[in-house]
Amino acid sequence: MGLIRKIGEWFDARLQLAGAIRETAEHRVPRDAASWFYVFGSAALVVFVMQIVTGILLAMAYVPSAGEAWNSLQALNHSIAFGWYVRALHGWGSNFMVAIVLIHMVQVFLFGAYKFPRELTWIVGVFLLLMTLGMAFSGQVLRFDQDAFWGLGIGASIASRVPILGPWTVHLLLGGPIIAGATLSRFFALHVFVIPGLLIGFVSLHLLMVLKLGINEWPMPGRIVRKSTYEKEYHELTQKEGTPFVPGAVYKDIFFTGCILLALALVAAYFGPIGPSGRPDPTIIQTAPRPDYFFLWMYAILSLLPPQMETPALLIGPVVGILALLLLPFVFGEGEKSWHRRPVAVLIILLVAVALGTFTDLAGHAPWSPVMDAWSGDPIPPAFLQHRSALERQGALVFQLKQCHNCHSLGNEGGKRGPALDSVAIVQTEDQLIHQVIQGGGNMPAYGKNLSPAETTALVAFLKTLYPAGQRPARDASRAVVSESAPTTPAAQP
């Protein structure tokens, strides 16, 4: 023991941490705050640490490339000792962390802990929630299976609708115009470095403010928050009825956190790792790419909303919700904390919980919007094959084999997910058609990695023939001007 004490004194003489640790352990909290309702923050922190540890182990075997990501996960599942269990701990740990952070936010909201002087603590908590959801989404992308591929395509489609910044954001996330190897490199960096770094910074700031401002007291009815007197009243409360955090409150955090870790270990062992499902393939249109559990409500909303309502819902709804959360402590920074005297707050939580639960349940059987009831075996109408060259007929075959008919109709036959192509040649030039096929856009995935140059040339040649009789196909006006203004070669003199 003497040797251990000397080693500890040697380190403390250089790091000067003993005083800070002692101050943290002995800081007084309101006695009523040493409650089971206040354990979720500590549990979220411990689960986050576990995510870091398991993430480091997975990063040693994971290969962030389009060709090897799926194979490396299969190797973790079947070839590396306990690789499947580390994946299971990491995947289910993500779900546990999102759930615990959400519950913690609800508890803080109902207990009025966002009021003066803890406004910044609440705002940092909002960003922690957003970063946690970002970790969950980027982790799903790294599985790079069929669900992840289409989920990323839908996410890129959502980002592309943002005014002005949309195309730039998509290019930043995907590492280019299409989903490819660079995309996984970007999301690997986000998931392993950027978002965890931000989380560590926000968590450190959050803990610092909790220590400096104190833990929120129990919300007693009639205990009103007034900016002019609250800090004095809180100090008097902690001195009169307070208790040191260690051991007065910490044992409940330790017990609850231990239960969470045990539950996580059992769930991971019983259910195993999440995915990966089939290899990513944009030519397989008849699929239902459902996201992970905490994003199912969004999937259901997009599935059930009319197409014309998708963009307003995606661009306005989240912005309004996040702004409401950020402005909450400034608009309602004083007054009652107890939920017994804040029925509107309780009603809001109930409505949000019922709405999210309902949409999550509907996502189990909601169709991928819009309904894709076409079959790739439906033949192309003969009218679109008559008087076509060999190259154009070859393009029609590519159109058929790559299941373009599942999304696009010709002569009212085919899918309705994408626009009808009967007159596509009068609205898009050859260059625009090539760009759309290779790089995608809107809700259409990029096929640049799934079509050879010869197939792309043939397909575009076929698409160029799709315009009504009596109308001219679209052409590039700038090229037409250049060709008309180019000097003609003088005829040879006799």
C-alpha positions in Angstrom: 0.0 0.0 0.0 2.9 2.3 0.7 4.3 1.8 -2.7 0.9 2.5 -4.4 0.6 5.6 -2.3 4.0 6.8 -3.4 3.2 6.1 -7.0 0.0 8.0 -6.7 1.7 11.0 -5.0 4.4 11.0 -7.8 1.7 11.3 -10.5 -0.3 13.8 -8.6 2.8 16.0 -8.1 3.0 16.3 -11.8 -0.6 16.1 -13.0 -2.3 18.0 -10.1 -5.5 16.0 -10.5 -6.2 14.9 -6.9 -7.8 18.2 -6.0 -10.0 18.2 -9.1 -11.1 14.6 -8.5 -11.8 15.2 -4.8 -13.8 18.4 -5.7 -15.8 16.4 -8.2 -16.5 13.6 -5.9 -17.5 15.8 -3.0 -19.5 18.4 -4.8 -22.9 18.7 -3.1 -26.1 17.8 -4.8 -29.7 18.3 -3.6 -30.6 15.3 -1.5 -33.8 14.7 -3.5 -31.7 14.8 -6.7 -29.9 11.6 -5.6 -32.8 9.7 -7.3 -33.3 6.9 -9.8 -34.6 9.5 -12.2 -31.2 11.1 -12.4 -29.2 8.0 -13.5 -29.6 8.2 -17.3 -26.8 10.7 -18.0 -24.2 8.5 -16.3 -25.5 5.4 -18.2 -25.3 7.2 -21.5 -21.7 8.2 -20.8 -20.7 4.6 -19.9 -22.4 3.2 -23.0 -20.6 5.8 -25.1 -17.2 4.7 -23.7 -18.1 1.1 -24.6 -18.9 2.2 -28.1 -15.5 3.8 -28.4 -13.8 0.6 -27.1 -15.8 -1.8 -29.4 -15.4 0.6 -32.3 -11.6 0.6 -32.0 -11.7 -3.2 -32.1 -13.9 -3.3 -35.2 -11.8 -0.7 -37.0 -8.8 -3.1 -36.8 -10.6 -5.5 -39.1 -13.0 -3.3 -41.1 -12.0 -2.3 -44.6 -13.8 1.0 -45.7 -14.0 0.2 -49.4 -16.9 -0.5 -51.6 -15.5 -3.8 -52.7 -14.3 -5.1 -49.3 -16.6 -3.6 -46.6 -19.2 -6.3 -46.9 -16.6 -9.0 -47.0 -14.8 -7.7 -43.9 -18.1 -7.8 -41.9 -18.7 -11.3 -43.1 -15.2 -12.2 -41.8 -15.9 -10.6 -38.5 -19.2 -12.6 -38.3 -17.7 -16.0 -39.2 -13.9 -16.0 -39.2 -12.5 -13.8 -36.4 -12.9 -15.2 -32.9 -15.7 -13.3 -31.1 -15.8 -10.9 -34.0 -19.6 -11.4 -34.2 -20.0 -10.6 -30.5 -18.0 -7.4 -30.7 -20.2 -6.4 -33.7 -23.3 -7.2 -31.7 -22.1 -5.2 -28.7 -21.3 -2.2 -30.9 -24.6 -2.4 -32.9 -26.9 -2.9 -30.0 -24.9 -0.4 -28.0 -25.8 2.2 -30.5 -29.5 1.4 -30.0 -29.1 1.5 -26.2 -27.3 4.8 -26.4 -29.9 6.5 -28.6 -32.7 5.2 -26.3 -30.9 6.3 -23.1 -30.2 9.8 -24.5 -33.8 10.2 -25.6 -35.1 9.1 -22.2 -32.6 11.5 -20.5 -33.8 14.4 -22.7 -37.4 13.6 -21.8 -36.6 13.5 -18.1 -34.8 16.9 -18.3 -37.7 18.4 -20.2 -40.3 17.2 -17.7 -38.2 18.2 -14.7 -37.7 21.7 -16.1 -33.9 21.3 -15.9 -33.5 23.5 -19.0 -34.5 26.6 -17.2 -32.2 29.3 -15.8 -29.2 29.0 -15.4 -28.9 25.7 -17.3 -29.9 27.0 -20.8 -26.5 26.2 -22.3 -26.5 22.7 -20.7 -29.8 22.0 -22.5 -28.5 23.3 -25.8 -25.4 21.1 -25.6 -27.7 18.2 -24.8 -29.6 18.9 -28.0 -26.4 18.7 -30.0 -25.4 15.5 -28.1 -28.7 14.0 -29.2 -28.1 15.0 -32.9 -24.6 13.7 -32.8 -25.8 10.4 -31.3 -28.3 10.0 -34.2 -25.5 10.9 -36.6 -23.4 8.1 -35.2 -26.3 5.7 -35.6 -26.9 6.6 -39.2 -23.2 6.6 -40.2 -22.8 3.3 -38.6 -25.6 1.8 -40.6 -24.0 3.2 -43.8 -20.7 1.4 -42.9 -22.5 -2.0 -43.1 -22.8 -1.2 -46.9 -25.4 -3.8 -47.5 -28.6 -3.5 -49.5 -30.4 -1.5 -46.8 -27.5 0.7 -46.2 -27.0 1.4 -49.9 -30.6 2.5 -50.5 -30.8 4.2 -47.1 -27.8 6.3 -48.1 -29.4 7.0 -51.5 -32.5 8.3 -49.7 -30.4 10.3 -47.3 -28.5 11.9 -50.2 -31.9 12.6 -51.9 -33.1 14.4 -48.8 -29.8 16.4 -48.6 -30.0 17.3 -52.3 -33.3 19.1 -51.7 -31.8 21.7 -49.4 -31.8 25.1 -51.3 -28.4 26.3 -52.5 -26.3 24.0 -50.2 -28.0 20.7 -51.3 -25.6 19.7 -54.2 -22.6 20.8 -52.2 -23.7 18.8 -49.2 -24.3 15.6 -51.3 -20.9 15.9 -52.9 -19.3 16.4 -49.5 -21.0 13.3 -48.0 -20.6 11.0 -51.0 -17.1 12.1 -51.9 -18.4 12.6 -55.5 -21.6 12.5 -57.5 -22.2 8.7 -56.9 -22.1 6.2 -54.1 -18.7 4.5 -54.4 -15.6 3.7 -52.5 -15.0 7.4 -51.6 -18.4 7.4 -49.9 -17.4 4.8 -47.4 -14.1 6.6 -46.7 -16.1 9.8 -45.9 -18.5 8.0 -43.6 -15.7 6.0 -42.0 -14.0 9.3 -41.2 -17.3 10.7 -39.9 -18.1 7.7 -37.8 -14.7 7.0 -36.4 -13.1 10.5 -36.0 -15.4 13.5 -36.6 -18.6 12.6 -34.8 -16.9 10.9 -31.8 -14.6 13.9 -31.5 -17.5 16.2 -31.4 -19.3 13.9 -28.9 -16.3 13.9 -26.6 -16.1 17.7 -26.7 -19.8 18.2 -26.1 -19.8 15.6 -23.3 -16.8 17.3 -21.6 -18.6 20.7 -21.8 -21.8 19.1 -20.6 -20.1 17.6 -17.5 -18.3 20.8 -16.8 -21.5 22.8 -16.7 -23.2 20.1 -14.5 -20.3 20.5 -12.0 -20.3 24.3 -12.1 -24.1 24.8 -12.1 -25.1 21.8 -10.0 -27.6 19.0 -10.6 -31.1 20.2 -11.0 -33.1 20.0 -7.8 -36.2 17.9 -7.5 -39.1 19.8 -9.2 -41.3 20.5 -6.2 -44.7 22.2 -7.0 -44.6 25.8 -6.1 -40.8 26.1 -6.3 -40.6 28.9 -8.9 -37.5 29.7 -10.9 -36.7 33.4 -10.8 -33.4 34.7 -12.4 -32.9 37.2 -9.6 -33.0 34.7 -6.7 -32.5 31.2 -8.1 -28.8 30.9 -7.7 -28.9 32.1 -4.0 -31.8 29.7 -3.3 -30.0 26.8 -4.9 -26.8 27.4 -2.9 -28.8 27.5 0.3 -30.6 24.3 -0.6 -27.4 22.4 -1.3 -25.9 23.6 2.0 -28.9 22.8 4.0 -30.3 19.6 2.4 -27.5 18.6 0.1 -25.3 15.5 0.1 -21.9 14.7 -1.5 -22.2 13.1 -4.9 -19.9 10.3 -3.6 -21.2 8.3 -1.9 -24.6 9.9 -1.6 -25.7 9.6 -5.2 -23.1 7.7 -7.1 -24.2 4.2 -6.0 -27.5 4.5 -7.8 -25.6 5.5 -11.0 -23.3 2.5 -10.6 -26.1 0.1 -10.0 -28.2 1.3 -12.9 -25.2 1.4 -15.3 -24.3 -2.1 -14.3 -27.8 -3.3 -15.1 -27.6 -1.5 -18.5 -24.3 -3.2 -19.4 -25.6 -6.6 -18.3 -28.7 -6.1 -20.4 -26.6 -5.0 -23.4 -24.3 -8.1 -23.0 -27.3 -10.4 -22.9 -29.1 -8.8 -25.9 -25.9 -8.9 -27.9 -25.4 -12.6 -27.1 -29.0 -13.6 -27.8 -29.8 -11.6 -31.0 -26.3 -11.4 -32.4 -24.9 -8.7 -34.8 -27.1 -6.5 -37.0 -26.6 -7.3 -40.6 -25.2 -7.1 -43.1 -28.0 -8.2 -45.4 -27.4 -8.8 -49.2 -24.7 -7.1 -51.2 -25.6 -3.5 -52.3 -27.0 -3.6 -55.9 -28.9 -0.6 -57.3 -30.3 -2.8 -60.1 -32.4 -4.7 -57.5 -35.4 -2.3 -57.3 -37.9 -4.6 -55.7 -36.6 -4.2 -52.2 -37.8 -2.6 -48.9 -34.7 -0.8 -47.6 -35.9 -0.2 -44.0 -33.5 1.7 -41.8 -32.5 0.9 -38.2 -35.1 1.0 -35.5 -34.8 4.7 -34.5 -35.3 6.0 -38.0 -38.3 3.8 -38.8 -40.7 6.6 -38.0 -39.1 8.8 -40.7 -39.3 5.9 -43.2 -43.0 5.6 -42.4 -43.7 9.3 -42.9 -41.9 9.3 -46.3 -43.8 6.2 -47.3 -47.2 7.5 -46.4 -46.9 11.1 -47.4 -48.1 12.2 -50.9 -45.0 12.9 -53.1 -45.7 16.6 -53.2 -45.5 16.8 -49.4 -42.2 15.0 -49.0 -39.9 18.0 -49.6 -41.8 20.4 -47.3 -41.9 17.8 -44.6 -38.2 17.0 -44.9 -36.9 20.5 -45.1 -39.3 22.4 -42.7 -40.2 19.8 -40.1 -36.7 19.0 -38.7 -35.6 22.6 -38.8 -38.7 23.7 -36.9 -38.2 20.9 -34.3 -34.6 21.6 -33.7 -35.2 25.4 -33.4 -38.0 24.8 -31.0 -35.6 22.7 -28.8 -32.8 25.3 -29.0 -35.2 28.2 -28.1 -37.0 26.4 -25.4 -34.8 27.6 -22.4 -34.9 31.2 -23.6 -38.7 31.3 -24.1 -39.6 29.3 -20.9 -36.5 30.0 -18.8 -38.5 30.9 -15.6 -41.5 29.6 -13.7 -42.6 26.2 -12.5 -40.4 23.2 -13.0 -42.8 20.5 -11.7 -44.6 18.5 -14.4 -47.7 18.5 -12.0 -48.2 22.1 -12.9 -47.1 22.0 -16.5 -49.8 19.9 -18.2 -48.8 21.3 -21.6 -45.3 19.8 -21.3 -46.7 16.4 -20.3 -49.2 16.5 -23.2 -46.4 17.4 -25.7 -44.4 14.4 -24.5 -47.4 12.1 -24.8 -48.3 13.3 -28.3 -44.7 13.0 -29.5 -44.4 9.5 -28.0 -47.7 8.3 -29.5 -46.8 9.8 -32.9 -43.3 8.2 -33.0 -44.7 4.9 -31.7 -47.5 4.8 -34.3 -45.2 5.7 -37.2 -42.6 3.1 -36.0 -45.3 0.5 -36.0 -46.6 1.5 -39.4 -43.1 1.2 -40.8 -43.3 -2.5 -40.4 -45.8 -2.8 -43.3 -45.6 0.6 -45.0 -44.7 0.3 -48.7 -41.6 1.9 -50.0 -43.0 5.1 -51.4 -44.3 5.3 -54.0 -45.7 1.8 -54.6 -43.6 0.0 -57.1 -45.9 -2.6 -58.6 -44.3 -3.1 -62.0 -42.5 -6.2 -63.0 -39.2 -6.1 -65.0 -40.6 -8.9 -67.2 -43.2 -6.7 -68.7 -42.2 -6.3 -72.3 -41.4 -2.9 -73.9 -44.3 -1.9 -76.1 -43.5 -2.8 -79.7 -44.1 0.8 -80.8 -40.9 1.8 -79.1 -38.8 -0.8 -80.9 -40.0 -0.2 -84.5 -37.5 1.4 -86.9 -34.7 1.4 -84.4 -31.1 0.7 -85.2 -29.2 -2.2 -83.8 -27.5 0.0 -81.1 -30.9 1.5 -80.1 -32.4 -2.0 -79.8 -29.4 -3.0 -77.7 -30.2 -0.1 -75.4 -33.8 -1.3 -75.1 -32.4 -4.6 -73.9 -30.2 -2.9 -71.3 -33.3 -1.0 -70.2 -35.0 -4.3 -69.7 -32.2 -6.3 -68.1 -31.3 -3.5 -65.6 -34.9 -3.3 -64.4 -35.4 0.3 -65.5 -39.0 -0.8 -66.3 -39.6 -1.2 -62.5 -39.4 2.5 -62.0 -40.2 4.1 -65.4 -43.2 3.5 -67.7 -43.3 3.4 -71.5 -46.7 3.6 -73.1 -48.4 3.5 -69.6 -46.7 0.1 -68.9 -44.2 -0.1 -66.1 -43.4 1.4 -62.7 -44.6 4.7 -61.4 -41.7 5.5 -59.0 -39.9 7.6 -61.6 -41.3 9.8 -64.4 -42.6 8.2 -67.6 -40.0 8.2 -70.3 -42.2 8.4 -73.4 -41.0 12.0 -74.0 -37.8 12.1 -72.1 -35.7 13.0 -75.2 -37.5 16.4 -75.5 -36.7 17.4 -71.9 -33.1 16.2 -71.6 -30.2 16.4 -74.0 -27.8 13.5 -74.7 -25.3 14.9 -72.1 -28.0 15.2 -69.5 -29.2 11.7 -70.1 -25.7 10.4 -69.7 -25.3 12.4 -66.5 -28.6 11.1 -65.1 -27.8 7.5 -65.8 -24.3 7.5 -64.5 -24.6 9.9 -61.5 -28.3 9.6 -60.6 -30.2 12.4 -59.0 -33.4 13.0 -57.1 -34.6 9.5 -56.0 -32.8 7.8 -58.8 -29.6 5.9 -57.8 -26.4 6.2 -59.7 -25.7 3.4 -62.2 -22.1 4.4 -63.1 -20.6 1.4 -61.3 -23.2 -1.0 -62.7 -23.2 -0.3 -66.4 -20.3 -0.7 -68.7 -19.5 2.2 -71.1 -21.0 0.2 -74.0 -24.2 -0.4 -72.0 -24.5 3.3 -71.1 -24.0 4.3 -74.7 -26.6 1.9 -76.0 -29.1 2.8 -73.2 -28.7 6.6 -73.9 -29.1 5.9 -77.7 -32.4 4.2 -77.0 -33.6 7.0 -74.6 -32.8 9.6 -77.3 -35.5 8.0 -79.5 -38.2 8.6 -77.0 -40.0 11.7 -78.2 -43.4 12.2 -79.8 -43.8 12.3 -83.5 -43.7 15.8 -84.9 -41.4 17.1 -82.2 -37.7 17.6 -82.2 -35.6 16.1 -79.4 -33.8 18.4 -77.0 -30.4 19.7 -78.0 -27.6 21.7 -76.3 -28.2 25.3 -77.5 -24.6 26.3 -76.8 -23.3 23.5 -79.1 -25.8 24.5 -81.8 -24.5 28.1 -81.6 -20.9 26.9 -81.9 -21.6 24.7 -84.8 -23.5 27.4 -86.7 -20.7 30.0 -86.1 -17.8 27.7 -87.0 -16.2 28.7 -90.3 -16.8 26.4 -93.2 -13.9 24.9 -95.1 -13.6 26.5 -98.5 -14.2 24.3 -101.5 -11.1 23.2 -103.3 -10.2 25.5 -106.3 -10.1 23.9 -109.7 
